[in-house]
Amino acid sequence: MNGLVCRIPIVQGGMGVGISMAGLASAVANEGGVGVIATAMIGINESDVSSNPVEANIRALKREIRKARILTRGIIGVNIMVALTNYADLVKAAIEESVDIIFSGAGLPLDLPSYLSNGAKTKLVPIVSSARAAILICKKWLAKYSYLPDAFVVEGPKAGGHLGFKVEQLNDPDFTLEKLVKEVVAAIKPLAAERGVLVPVIAAGGIYTGRDIRDIMELGASGVQMGTRFAVTLECDAAPGFKQALILAKKEDLIVINSPVGMPGRAVRNHFLDEVENGNKKPFNCPYKCLKTCNQAESPYCIALALAAAKKGKLKNGFAFAGSNAFRVNEILSVKSLIASLQQEFSLTYS
Ligand SMILES: Cc1cc2nc3c(=O)[nH]c(=O)nc-3n(C[C@H](O)[C@H](O)[C@H](O)COP(=O)(O)O)c2cc1C
C-alpha cells in the first residue's frame, strides 16, 4: 500500500464488540501483520455509555489506539462499520489519532475521503463483497475527491460476522471468494494503472492455513484478512469463554442468522440464538442507538448487548460470531505461534 509496508501479508480482521482491541491488534502488528481495533460499541464499558454513547465510544477508541501505539511500533488500523450511527465521529477521531489505516464495510463508505484533513497519512480501505461495489466506490471517490482507495478488502461468503450477501448467494458458486477476488482485481486494474498506483486486494473469509493464503495470492490477492483464527489466540481481547465457544463449535453449529443490522451474519449456534429462532424476544430499551440500520421495534434483541455479553464469556446472554471454518479450531495459540505456523505452511507449498 502506498508508503505503508507490512512484513507479512496478513491483516487481522476487526472484530467487534470488543474482540479485537489494543491487545490483539498490537500482538499482530508486532509480528509484522496489520493489527485492527474494532470500533463497534468500543466504549461499551465506559461508565457514561448509556447517557452519552457518542463520547464514550470516541474516548475508548482514542484510548485503545494510544494503548496499541505503546505496545507496538507496527501497523495499526481500525475497523469502522458504515452502519454505525457515530460513523463520522469515529472516523474523525481515528484520523486525529493518526491511525495507519481505516477499514470500512457493512455499507458503502462513499464519503470516507471527505474526513481526511490536509496532511493526514491515514490510508482508507473499503471492505466489499463484489466488483460492482468496488467500482462504484472507485468512481465516486475519484469524481468527488480525486482519490482511489489505498486497498480493498474483498470479503467472501465464508467469513464470520456480518456478510455482504443475500442468504441464497452464500452457497452459490458464482460468489466464491476465489471468483470475487479475480473479479475485483480485474475491475480495479485499469483504474489503478491509469493513475499509476497499486491498489492491493486483500482476501477475507474462510482463510485458514498458510496454503490458503498462498492459493488466494496466486489468484491475484496481495494478502489476506483473517478473523476467526485470531479470535482464538491468547492475546485476543475476549474472555476465555468466548474462545471456548469457538473451539467447541462443530460444523453444524456454524449458522447464518438475520442480524438486527439488517444483514445476514455467521455465528455459533447456541441456546440464545435458538430462542431467537423460536420467536422468543429479549425486550430491550435501545440503550446506545448504535446502528443506523437497526429497527428496535422489530429487533428480537439488542445486538450490542448480546455481543458484549459474549465477549465477556457470558454466552447465555449472547452469541459469538465466527467464520465457517471455526469448527477446525481446537486450541488457543499465541499470535506468534499462529503466524509462525501460517508462515511454515505457506513456504511448504513452494517445495
Ligand atoms: C467475532 C467476529 C467479529 C467480527 N466483527 C466485525 C466487525 O466489527 N466489523 C467488520 O467489518 N467485520 C467483522 N468481522 C469480520 C472479520 O473482520 C473478518 O473479515 C472475517 O472474520 C474473515 O473471515 P474468517 O473469520 O473466516 O477469517 C468479525 C468476525 C468475527 C469472527
The ligand as an SDF file (V2000), in Angstrom:
LIG
                    3D

 31 33  0  0  0  0  0  0  0  0999 V2000
  -16.1850  -12.4300   16.2010 C   0  0  0  0  0  0  0  0  0  0  0  0
  -16.1430  -11.6470   14.9230 C   0  0  0  0  0  0  0  0  0  0  0  0
  -16.4800  -10.3030   14.9400 C   0  0  0  0  0  0  0  0  0  0  0  0
  -16.4050   -9.5500   13.7550 C   0  0  0  0  0  0  0  0  0  0  0  0
  -16.6780   -8.1960   13.8120 N   0  0  0  0  0  0  0  0  0  0  0  0
  -16.5190   -7.4290   12.7000 C   0  0  0  0  0  0  0  0  0  0  0  0
  -16.7040   -6.0120   12.7730 C   0  0  0  0  0  0  0  0  0  0  0  0
  -16.9670   -5.4440   13.8330 O   0  0  0  0  0  0  0  0  0  0  0  0
  -16.5690   -5.3160   11.6120 N   0  0  0  0  0  0  0  0  0  0  0  0
  -16.2410   -5.9100   10.4180 C   0  0  0  0  0  0  0  0  0  0  0  0
  -16.1380   -5.2200    9.3870 O   0  0  0  0  0  0  0  0  0  0  0  0
  -16.0290   -7.2590   10.3370 N   0  0  0  0  0  0  0  0  0  0  0  0
  -16.1410   -8.0140   11.4520 C   0  0  0  0  0  0  0  0  0  0  0  0
  -15.8740   -9.3750   11.3850 N   0  0  0  0  0  0  0  0  0  0  0  0
  -15.3060   -9.9460   10.1330 C   0  0  0  0  0  0  0  0  0  0  0  0
  -13.7670  -10.0580   10.2430 C   0  0  0  0  0  0  0  0  0  0  0  0
  -13.1580   -8.8020   10.3220 O   0  0  0  0  0  0  0  0  0  0  0  0
  -13.1350  -10.8340    9.0670 C   0  0  0  0  0  0  0  0  0  0  0  0
  -13.2670  -10.1580    7.8490 O   0  0  0  0  0  0  0  0  0  0  0  0
  -13.7420  -12.2180    8.9040 C   0  0  0  0  0  0  0  0  0  0  0  0
  -13.8510  -12.8340   10.1510 O   0  0  0  0  0  0  0  0  0  0  0  0
  -12.8740  -13.0600    7.9780 C   0  0  0  0  0  0  0  0  0  0  0  0
  -13.3320  -14.3730    7.9130 O   0  0  0  0  0  0  0  0  0  0  0  0
  -12.7070  -15.5650    8.8120 P   0  0  0  0  0  0  0  0  0  0  0  0
  -13.2630  -15.3940   10.1670 O   0  0  0  0  0  0  0  0  0  0  0  0
  -13.1680  -16.8040    8.1350 O   0  0  0  0  0  0  0  0  0  0  0  0
  -11.1940  -15.4110    8.8110 O   0  0  0  0  0  0  0  0  0  0  0  0
  -15.9880  -10.1590   12.5430 C   0  0  0  0  0  0  0  0  0  0  0  0
  -15.6880  -11.5290   12.5360 C   0  0  0  0  0  0  0  0  0  0  0  0
  -15.7420  -12.2600   13.7050 C   0  0  0  0  0  0  0  0  0  0  0  0
  -15.3760  -13.7170   13.6770 C   0  0  0  0  0  0  0  0  0  0  0  0
  1  2  1  0
  2  3  1  0
  2 30  2  0
  3  4  2  0
  4  5  1  0
  4 28  1  0
  5  6  2  0
  6  7  1  0
  6 13  1  0
  7  8  2  0
  7  9  1  0
  9 10  1  0
 10 11  2  0
 10 12  1  0
 12 13  2  0
 13 14  1  0
 14 15  1  0
 14 28  1  0
 15 16  1  0
 16 17  1  0
 16 18  1  0
 18 19  1  0
 18 20  1  0
 20 21  1  0
 20 22  1  0
 22 23  1  0
 23 24  1  0
 24 25  2  0
 24 26  1  0
 24 27  1  0
 28 29  2  0
 29 30  1  0
 30 31  1  0
M  END
$$$$
